[in-house]
Amino acid sequence: MNLFKRAWWRLSGHPGKALMLIGLFFVICTLVLSGFLIQSAAARAAADAKQRVGAVATMQLDINALMESGKMESRGGGATPGLIGTAGDLHRSLVDKICASPVVTQCNYTTESGASPTESARLYQPVPPPAGQDTAGTDFFKADGVRDLNSVGAFRNGDSKIVDGSGIGPRSKADMVVVEERLAKQNKLKVGDRIKLKVGTLPGPGQKRNTSEFEFTIAGIYKSNAGDSGQYVPAIMDPANQIYLTPDGATKLLGKDLGAGGATVKQATFTLNDPADADRLKKDAEAAGADLKIFPLSVNDKQYKTLVGPITKTAGFATVTVWLVAVAGTIILALIVASSLRERRKELGILLSLGEKKPKLLGQHLVEVVACALLAIGLAAAGSQFLSQGIGDRLLASEVSSAKDSAADADSGPDHSAVTGAGGAPQGGSSGSEPEAAPIDRIDVELGMADIGKVGATGLGIAALATLIPGIRVLRLNPRDILVKGD
């Protein structure tokens, strides 16, 4: 007799047991499919976050590495190292080569400097210093050289904005300068005016002060949201005395020659699409001539991790769930099939005595279980998307809440993942760091044919294992022993 007919008669003759198998498979397949859907949704969200924020690699001088290299200049002509010297200079020409790497989507570099006032550019100081206070070390403009003013944190987050003219860009002329609105009004400056600034570095012991003057053109005037404090503030810390120049201009105000390499860069940042591109960036930097021992590249993917941290944990939980459900389902079904085989010993004995082959007996059981599994897979595919969405949202909400609690408890530190221009915000100003990235708190579950295929393969695999493992006993059955001994 055809094993498929026997399987059909068995299922239709025992609807209770058939429904039990279908119900068990439905639970297993639904949980497994939900796990697959959550994993797929998490992978899509992580890929989208990677495209949005990527990672940022920062390059700057490691003074300890420079000292260990023996390249520092000796003090007073002796053998004792004391000055950083030219070996500690990171030049614009080298950074521009690294910026050309195909894995870099955005780059910026900064030169921190200062500038001494002149007749054409006087310091903004609404409240004079207290009588007798020595201000020789603070009577400077804070002059920062930037490749792109739009990448400076204060301009990116809206705390400062250009109100006249234009900012500093990669193609700006070397003598361009952007000044704050209050400073421009005090000195009666407008876009296009020429001003002079002196070198803003203090002399070392036994050295004369560098009084060199350089002429600059006002490219733009910006307005800072940081207002006057109403009390004395050292000039270099007053937001109105923050000026922005090109890296070349800032290097001149440091009293350094531009040379063949161009401006001296204090810090360079390179935005990458993918944190995994860091190795390629390092290879490109070495090929450009960078000494990564003295100027190391450190990758900060804090924002990316903040975004995808909770959803990655949710996907991890879903993966564990898939494995647990698959293993537990296989064991439970194997026990049910084994119990069914014990109950059907007489049936098996009669069929064997009539000449039925043992593999066909096992095949009949496999057909019965697979038929139940296929029905359950169809039902699971119909309802799993809605169930997965609910489960995913709840799990993700829990992980996001935990992540926010952990972030609130953690000590805040500098975030080098921000593509900032100036090294820090002036007193009374706004921080130049990137606004904190909010974790992904929404998971979009989409059911596709690939997901149905995976759960189908898993469900049928469970059915096969659960049938074949206990079914091995069928191959050892002797019809005489079955019919004589019974149970």
Secondary structure as GFF3:
##gff-version 3
##sequence-region A 1 487
A	DSSP	alpha_helix	3	13	.	.	.	ID=ss1
A	DSSP	alpha_helix	15	53	.	.	.	ID=ss2
A	DSSP	beta_strand	55	60	.	.	.	ID=ss3
A	DSSP	alpha_helix	63	69	.	.	.	ID=ss4
A	DSSP	beta_strand	73	74	.	.	.	ID=ss5
A	DSSP	three_ten_helix	75	77	.	.	.	ID=ss6
A	DSSP	beta_strand	81	83	.	.	.	ID=ss7
A	DSSP	three_ten_helix	86	88	.	.	.	ID=ss8
A	DSSP	beta_strand	90	91	.	.	.	ID=ss9
A	DSSP	alpha_helix	92	99	.	.	.	ID=ss10
A	DSSP	beta_strand	104	116	.	.	.	ID=ss11
A	DSSP	beta_strand	141	146	.	.	.	ID=ss12
A	DSSP	three_ten_helix	149	151	.	.	.	ID=ss13
A	DSSP	alpha_helix	153	156	.	.	.	ID=ss14
A	DSSP	beta_strand	160	165	.	.	.	ID=ss15
A	DSSP	beta_strand	176	180	.	.	.	ID=ss16
A	DSSP	alpha_helix	181	186	.	.	.	ID=ss17
A	DSSP	beta_strand	194	199	.	.	.	ID=ss18
A	DSSP	beta_strand	213	224	.	.	.	ID=ss19
A	DSSP	three_ten_helix	235	237	.	.	.	ID=ss20
A	DSSP	three_ten_helix	239	241	.	.	.	ID=ss21
A	DSSP	beta_strand	242	245	.	.	.	ID=ss22
A	DSSP	alpha_helix	247	253	.	.	.	ID=ss23
A	DSSP	beta_strand	264	265	.	.	.	ID=ss24
A	DSSP	beta_strand	267	272	.	.	.	ID=ss25
A	DSSP	three_ten_helix	275	277	.	.	.	ID=ss26
A	DSSP	alpha_helix	278	288	.	.	.	ID=ss27
A	DSSP	beta_strand	297	300	.	.	.	ID=ss28
A	DSSP	alpha_helix	302	343	.	.	.	ID=ss29
A	DSSP	alpha_helix	345	353	.	.	.	ID=ss30
A	DSSP	alpha_helix	358	409	.	.	.	ID=ss31
A	DSSP	alpha_helix	449	471	.	.	.	ID=ss32
A	DSSP	three_ten_helix	472	476	.	.	.	ID=ss33
A	DSSP	alpha_helix	479	485	.	.	.	ID=ss34
###
